Amino acid sequence: MQKMLFTCEGRISRKSYWMFMLVVFAGTIITTVIDISTTGQDTGLASLLFTLIALYPSLVIQAKRWHDRDKSAWWILINIRG
């Protein structure tokens, strides 16, 4: 698991990719609900903390999926839109 989430080398299956994305999506929903239920408004503190924790593993997983498509991990930058 540690090799899958923290090293950019290697490849990852579609199932593992989508399972990780499902966990990130669920974590985002849960932290948003926690923010709203504790303060009565969306302060974003729990969501910010979760995002900071999940950012690097998310980039690593995306890089591996791009490698599966025989593309450079630089293609991650296509997600950034102006």
Secondary structure as UniProt FT lines:
FT   HELIX           2..6
FT   HELIX           14..39
FT   HELIX           45..68
FT   TURN            69..70
FT   HELIX           73..79
//
